[in-house]
Structures are given as structure tokens and as C-alpha cells.
């Protein structure tokens, strides 16, 4: 039994597979039998299924220097690199 089954999605490597999810975790990536039980079935036929395109990581060193010499107003990597250059001079 799965909480959610995503049926027939195309993976980034080109394979077509079903994705079984239980308790908020992906527990199966394979062709699942149509008789498999699921709380919700999502038809992803013809659609790309992939990991999120957002990387929610952070850098511990940045948490120790937040706001020094100023806050990264744009939140971009380029401004972050410039900030580190300014901080290094200090």
C-alpha cells in the first residue's frame, strides 16, 4: 500500500516508471502493477518527473557572517561572491 503513486512518468534518464510514495518518502521507482493500492494515483504519462530544481542547502560559514559587511539584497550567488570579497578585505 502506498500513500501516493505517480504513474508512467518519464525520468530524467529517459526511463518511464511509476513512483511509489509512503510516509512522505519515495520507496519505489519501477513499473508497479495496476492493482497496487494507493491513497492517491497521479497520472504522469508524458510528463517529466524529477527531483526539485531548488537546492535548499545553506553554508554554515555564511550564517556566522550574516550581514557582514552587508546583507545579500538579491540573494544571488554573484552578489554573495562579491560580499565575500568585501568581507575578506575587512
C-alpha positions in Angstrom: 0.0 0.0 0.0 1.3 3.4 -1.0 0.0 6.8 0.0 0.7 8.2 -3.5 1.6 6.5 -6.8 2.8 8.6 -9.7 2.1 6.5 -12.8 4.0 6.5 -16.0 6.3 9.5 -15.6 9.4 10.0 -17.7 12.5 10.1 -15.5 15.5 12.4 -16.4 17.4 9.5 -17.9 14.5 8.7 -20.3 13.1 5.7 -18.5 9.4 5.5 -17.9 8.5 4.4 -14.4 5.9 4.6 -11.6 6.9 6.2 -8.3 5.5 4.8 -5.0 5.4 7.1 -2.0 4.8 6.1 1.6 5.0 8.3 4.7 6.4 11.2 2.7 9.3 9.1 1.2 9.9 7.6 -2.2 10.0 3.9 -1.6 9.7 2.5 -5.2 10.8 3.7 -8.6 9.7 0.9 -11.0 6.8 -0.3 -13.1 4.1 -1.1 -10.5 1.3 -3.4 -11.1 -2.0 -1.7 -11.9 -3.6 -3.5 -9.0 -1.3 -1.8 -6.4 -3.3 0.0 -3.7 -2.7 3.7 -3.2 -4.5 6.6 -1.4 -3.9 8.8 -4.5 -2.8 8.0 -8.0 -1.4 10.7 -10.2 -1.2 10.1 -14.0 2.2 11.5 -15.1 2.1 9.9 -18.6 4.0 12.0 -21.0 5.3 14.2 -18.2 8.8 14.6 -16.8 9.2 13.7 -13.1 12.4 14.8 -11.5 13.9 16.0 -8.2 13.1 19.6 -7.3 15.0 22.2 -9.1 15.5 24.1 -5.8 18.5 23.2 -3.7 17.6 24.1 -0.1 21.1 23.9 1.3 23.0 26.6 3.2 26.6 27.3 4.2 27.4 27.4 7.9 30.2 29.9 7.3 27.6 32.3 5.8 25.5 32.0 8.9 28.4 33.3 11.0 28.9 36.3 8.9 25.3 37.2 8.1 25.0 41.0 7.4 28.8 41.5 7.3 29.7 43.7 5.5 26.0 43.9 4.4 23.1 41.7 3.6 22.9 40.0 0.2 20.0 42.0 -1.1 19.5 40.0 -4.3 20.1 36.6 -2.8 22.1 35.6 -5.8 25.4 33.7 -5.9 27.1 36.6 -7.8 26.3 39.1 -5.1 27.3 36.5 -2.4 30.7 36.1 -4.0 31.1 39.9 -4.1 30.2 40.1 -0.4 32.8 37.6 0.5 35.3 39.7 -1.5 34.3 42.7 0.6 34.5 40.8 3.8 37.9 39.4 3.0 39.3 42.9 2.8 37.9 43.6 6.3 
